[in-house]
Amino acid sequence: MENYSWQILITQSIVIIILLILIIYLFRQKRIIRLEKRFEDFALLSVHDHEKSFFDGVSERLWTWIHKFAKVLNKSAFLKKYSLKYEKHIKYEDKDSMSGMDYIAIKFLVGIGLILLNILTFMFQVMVMTPMSFLISFLIGFFLPDIFIQIDYQKKRKKIEEDLLKAIIIMNNSFKSGRNIMQAVQIVKEELDGPISDEFKKIYLDMTYGLSIEVVFDRFYNRVKLDDAKYITSSLTLLNKTGGNIVKVFGTIERSFFDKKKLKQEMQSLTSASIFVFRTLCFLPLLFIVIIYILNPTYFAPMFTTNLGRMILFLVILLYILYILVIKKVLKVKF
């Protein structure tokens, strides 16, 4: 029996190592492709070179399956409505080739893939999966892509918040030279790069469709959910309804954003030590748990096998989460 347990452990370890190697390989290939796109404008490529890499071929085939599966899911009115919340994550360049339903298809496929992975794991353990295990595996896989989407979205919001002042300066200089809002937006989308350029391309596209200025910038705010974007939207709406000097208005917005950014940098320098201590204190309990578990694997067994232990474990986790939330609330400074 002991030899059989060792065989299962070795098999599971091999499967996990293979999966980790595969994930690392995919991330490396993604990084290589990103670097290739950055330097392709400065490289001399062969005119007759149409060879595709293995990763490009797999990615292309995978996206073909995703698009086909999305067309099937698109028949559901509920999923179609649910997919609208993912439209804001689509880049301007991909607006014709992607839709929010593609994200839903990815979520379904990840959920199904996690079920298959669990079936494989249970086969090694010579066990039968219960319906609850199927449901939990699918739900974890279904909502797992949301974590990566939100991480990418937060990075995008942070980059937009940093570059929004540049966009306001460019727009204000454009107004000073006699250009209108549409021309100013066009200059921003051409002069800047990154997420801010992508958002101003969407703004320019909305304006070419004939949408009003307040609607266009309100849609911009709903995509990025930034207070600065809301401030711009409110200013433009008020300016459009009551009239006024747009140069003075954007001059005020520019000074306000500049002062806010300067104040934010000063606050970050003042609170950096406190944030470091907070992160260290959050990490240390987890480190101690891992060290104790390595030294004595049965040390925490009573917390999982007895009612009192489960209650203590629940209270510890609850207090740990409350500690993180309270300290983050204290350290957070709103501008």
N, C-alpha and C positions, 0 to 999 in steps of 0.2 A: 504493500500500500504506500509505503514511504517512497519507494522508487517511482511509483506511478505519479505521485504528487510532484516529484522532482521533474519528471518528464513533462507534465502539464506546465510547470513553472518555466522550464527551458523553452518550450514551444511558444508560450505567451511572450516571453522575453524576446525571442527571435522575431515574432510578428510585430511587436512594438518597435524594435530596432529598425525593421524594414520600413515601417510607416514613418518613423522619424527621419530616416535617410531620404525617403521619397518627398516628405514635406520640405526638408532642407534643400533638396535638389530643385524643387519647384520654385522656392523663394529665390534661390540663386539665379535660376533662369529668368525669373521675373526681373530681378535687378539688372541682369545682363541686357535684357531687352530695353529696359528704361535707359541704361547708359548708351545703348546703340542709337536710340531715338534722339538723345541729346547731342550726339556727335555726328549723326548722319548728314547734317547740313554741311559739315566740313570735310566729309570723306568723299573720295572718288570711287563710285560704284560702277561695276560693269553693266553695260546696257543690256546684255543678253543673259544676265544672271537672274534666273527665275527660281532658283532652288530654295525650298522651304526647309527650315530646321524641324527637327522632330517635335520640339515643344510647340512651334507654331502650328504644325499639322494637328497635334492633339488638341490644342486650344481652339483651333478653327472647327474641328469636329465636335468638340464639347459644346461650343456656342451654337452650333447647328441643332444639336439635340435640345438645348435649352430653349431656343426659339420655337421649335416644333412643340415642345411640351407646354410652352407659354400660350401657344395658339389653342391648345386643348383646354387649358385652364381659363382662357379668356371667355369661354362660354358661360361661366358662372358669374352672375350679376354681383354676388357678394364678394368674390375674389377680385372682380374688376374694380369695385369701389375700394376694397382694401389696398389694392395696388397703387392707388392715387397718392398715398403718403410717401411712396418711394420715387415719385417722379422728380422730386427736387435733387435726388442724388445723381441724376443722369447728366453727364457733361454735354456741353453745347455741341461738340463734334459728334457725339453719339446719339443725338436726338432723333435721327432718322433710322438708326439701326437697333436702338434699344427702347424698351418701355418699362414701366413699373411692374408689369406682369412677369418680365424676365427675372426680377428679384424674387418674386413669389415662386417661380419655377425652381430657382436655385435653392430656396428654403425647403421646398418639397424634396428635391433631389438629395440634399444634405441629410434630411430626416430619414429618407429611405436608405441612404448609404450607411448611416449610423445603425439602423436596424440590422442591415446585412453584416456590419462589423460585430455587433453584439451576438448575432446568430453564430458567427464564426467562433467567437470567444466561448459561447456556451457549448458548442460542439467539442472544443478542446477539453472542456470540463465535464463532458458527458452529462449535460443537464438539458432540460427542456425549458424554453422561454415561456413565461406566462403572458397572458394578454396585457397585464399591467406593465410588464417589462417592455413589450412592444410599444405601448402608448408612451411610456416615459422616454424611451429611446427616440421615438419620432419627435416628441415635443422638444427634447433637448436639441436634436438636429435641426428642427424647424426654426427655433429661435436663436441658434448659435450664430448664423450669419448676421443677425441684427447687431451683435456685439461688435463685429468687425466693421459693419456699416456705420455704427455710431462713433467708433473710434476714428474712422476716416472722416466722418462728418464734423467731429469736434476739431480735428486738425485743419479741415477746410475753413471752419468758422474762425479759428484763431488766425489763420493766414489772411483771411478777408478783413478781419478786424485790424490787423497790422497794416494792411495796404489801403484801407479805406481813406486814410488821410491823404495818401498820394493821389487817389482818384479825385478827392475834393479839390486839391490844389490844382490839378490839371483842368478840372471843370471850371474852377474860378478864373484861371488864366484864360481859358477859352471864352468865357463870358466877357472878360475885360477886352478881348480882341474883337468883340462884336458877333460871336457865334451864338446860335441858339442851343437849346438843351439837347436836341437830337445830334447835332454836330459835336457837342461836348462829349456826349456818351460814346460816339463813334471814335473820337480821339483817345478816350480812356481805354476802350477795348483793343485799340491798336498799339498804344504805347506801353501798357502794362501786360504782364503775363501771370500765369498761375490762376488760382480760383477766382480772384477779383476780375480778371479779364473774361473768364468764362461767364460770370454773373452779368457783366455789362454787355456781353454778346446777347444774352437772353433778354436783357432790358431793351437793347436796340431792336431785337426781333419783335418784341411786344409793341414797341412804338411804331414799327413799320406796319404792323397789323392795324394800327389806328386806335389803340387803347389810349386812354387819357393818362396824363403824367402821374396823377395820384394813384390810379389803378396799377400802373406799371411798377412804381416804387413800392406800393403796398404788397404786390406779388414778390418783389425782391426781399422785403422784410420777412414775409411768410416763409421764404426759402432759407434765409440765413438766421432768422430769430436773434438779431443783434439790436441792442438799444440805440446804437449809432444810426443804423439803417432806419429805425422807427423815427428818430429825430429828423433825418433828412426827408422822410416821407411826410411827416407833419408840417415841416417848413415849406416844402413844395406845394402841398395841398392848400395851406393857408395863403401862400403867395399866388397860387393860381386863382383862388376865389376872391381875394381882396386886392390883388395887385401890389406893386412895389418894385423896388430896385433889386433885381436878382443878383447883381454884383455885390451889393452890400450884404444881402442875406447869406450868400455863400462865403463872403469874407468873414462874417460872424461865425458861421459853421466851421470854417477853417481854423479860426483862432480857438474856438471852443474845443475842437478835436485835438489841436496841438497842445493846449493846456492840460487836457484830460490825459493824453498820452504821456506827457512829462510827469504829471502827478502819479500816474500808474507806475512808471519806471522807478520813481523815488520810493513808492510804497513797497514795490517788489524788493528793492535793495534793503529796506528797513526790516521787512518780514522774512527775508530769505533764511536767516538763522533759525527763526521759530519754525518755519516750514520744514527745514532739515531735521530739527529735533522731533517734530511731529511724525515725520515719515520713519525716522529711526525707531521711535517708540511703537509705531504700528508694526514694524517688521520684526522687532526683537522677540515678541511672544511666539510668533510663528517659527522663528529660528530655534528658540528654546524647545518648543514642542518636537521639532524634527530631531534635534540632538538627543533629547530624552528618549524618543521612540527608537532611535538607532542604538542607544546604549541598553535600553530595556524595553523590548517590544510589547511586553505584557503590562507595562506601567499604567497605561490608560484603559486597560480592559474593563475595570469596574464601571467606568463612565458609559460603557456601551452595553453592559450585561445586566446592570441593576437599575431599578426605577429611580433611586436616589441619585445614582451617577448620571442618568439621562437628564434629570432635572437640573443638576449642577452644570452639565454640559450646555443645556439650553440657556441657563442664566449667564454663563460665561460668554457664550456667543452673542447673546442679546446685549450685555454690557459692553463687549468689544465693539459691536456695531454702533451703539449709542455714543461711545467714546469718540469714534471716528467722526460721526455726524456732528456732534457738539463742537469738537475742536475745529473741524472744517468751517462750521458756521461762525466760530469766533474769529478765525484767521481770515475769512473772506471779507473783502472790503469792496463795497459797491461805489461806483463813481456816477 
